[in-house]
């Protein structure tokens, strides 16, 4: 009890030390006049999204002059911003609108009635603007108390030049065809795919595992416990990849090794996000030109077309009993997530978003454009394994992948090990 008191006290002290935050009053400003919405934001200063966000806020304020005014409170220190939000919510003082990085810890913001509930708002036309699966990712216990906004997407990358060398004209849509094409790549002297077991999460192989699971489990993949057969089925595919279709140094390799093989043209397939565009463009221009993006092949009996997309930032708002204030907040959030407005932010900052949108295709990096298309065209999107299990469970992936690669562990034993860690 004493420790809880100290935590709350610390939060209150933190609030006292953060005078720049203006929190929701829950009342209309000026007794029925202009409604002022305060937005403490990290998308200011040198942040790549700042110019587009500033322009959109200004345009919204001009269109709603005298009725609604959004005031952006600059908070350029990302870590400090997160600390301030945590302190504010711990003390029950929620900003009118704010940004947060979604994870199991921050989703605890949903507890109680501090946040505005957008569940009904998103059931209509507004919700249809979002990539399928992204709203589900922001929904906990049947309620959606934040709006999915900026996302990271990690499709499968492949080198079409190497595929052409092996006589493969397009990426396989099923795993039955995938194994045949992987053999054709090997016959042409090309290692099919980069894999790794090192690092804290076996990053690129964790993403492969997530893609395979998404095909098997569909949009509800992460609702299923580790006892579900899907985890063993996906592990069998991973074991075959490690044993037959990756580099000899994959066991123990880190992300630098995995990516390095692809950049050097030694492997035909790889997985990473749009943040890797600059590196491949600068360090391996020929591979950059030959790179295409795709969903994973379909597991027999499973789904095709999923993408692994995980939230980087969600938008949330303070709950209020004032219908006019609530309507004003929703109006602004609808404006900010309007497809054409999202496109402006994406074009200027290179960020990707949970909303389906089109960009000026003549004025954007070609590989970035492929990322946008990959997300827009996804049959559905789900987050990855790491986002859905405790850190210690994710940490077991690398060891398990390595053991399966070396034949020291069966797929069944691999999943049992994950279960054992999860149950401790």
HELIX and SHEET records of a PDB file:
HELIX    1   1 UNK A    2  UNK A   16  1                                  15    
HELIX    2   2 UNK A   50  UNK A   63  1                                  14    
HELIX    3   3 UNK A   78  UNK A   90  1                                  13    
HELIX    4   4 UNK A  106  UNK A  110  5                                   5    
HELIX    5   5 UNK A  121  UNK A  123  5                                   3    
HELIX    6   6 UNK A  125  UNK A  128  1                                   4    
HELIX    7   7 UNK A  134  UNK A  137  1                                   4    
HELIX    8   8 UNK A  160  UNK A  165  1                                   6    
HELIX    9   9 UNK A  175  UNK A  187  1                                  13    
HELIX   10  10 UNK A  203  UNK A  217  1                                  15    
HELIX   11  11 UNK A  218  UNK A  223  5                                   6    
HELIX   12  12 UNK A  230  UNK A  244  1                                  15    
HELIX   13  13 UNK A  255  UNK A  263  1                                   9    
HELIX   14  14 UNK A  274  UNK A  276  5                                   3    
HELIX   15  15 UNK A  277  UNK A  283  1                                   7    
HELIX   16  16 UNK A  285  UNK A  290  1                                   6    
HELIX   17  17 UNK A  323  UNK A  336  1                                  14    
HELIX   18  18 UNK A  339  UNK A  349  1                                  11    
HELIX   19  19 UNK A  366  UNK A  376  1                                  11    
HELIX   20  20 UNK A  385  UNK A  388  5                                   4    
HELIX   21  21 UNK A  391  UNK A  405  1                                  15    
HELIX   22  22 UNK A  411  UNK A  423  1                                  13    
SHEET    1   A 2 UNK A  35  UNK A  41  0                                        
SHEET    2   A 2 UNK A  68  UNK A  74  1                                        
SHEET    1   B 4 UNK A  97  UNK A 100  0                                        
SHEET    2   B 4 UNK A 306  UNK A 317 -1                                        
SHEET    3   B 4 UNK A 147  UNK A 153 -1                                        
SHEET    4   B 4 UNK A 352  UNK A 353 -1                                        
SHEET    1   C 3 UNK A  97  UNK A 100  0                                        
SHEET    2   C 3 UNK A 306  UNK A 317 -1                                        
SHEET    3   C 3 UNK A 380  UNK A 382  1                                        
SHEET    1   D 2 UNK A 139  UNK A 140  0                                        
SHEET    2   D 2 UNK A 143  UNK A 144 -1                                        
SHEET    1   E 4 UNK A 191  UNK A 193  0                                        
SHEET    2   E 4 UNK A 267  UNK A 271  1                                        
SHEET    3   E 4 UNK A 156  UNK A 159 -1                                        
SHEET    4   E 4 UNK A 291  UNK A 294 -1                                        
END                                                                             
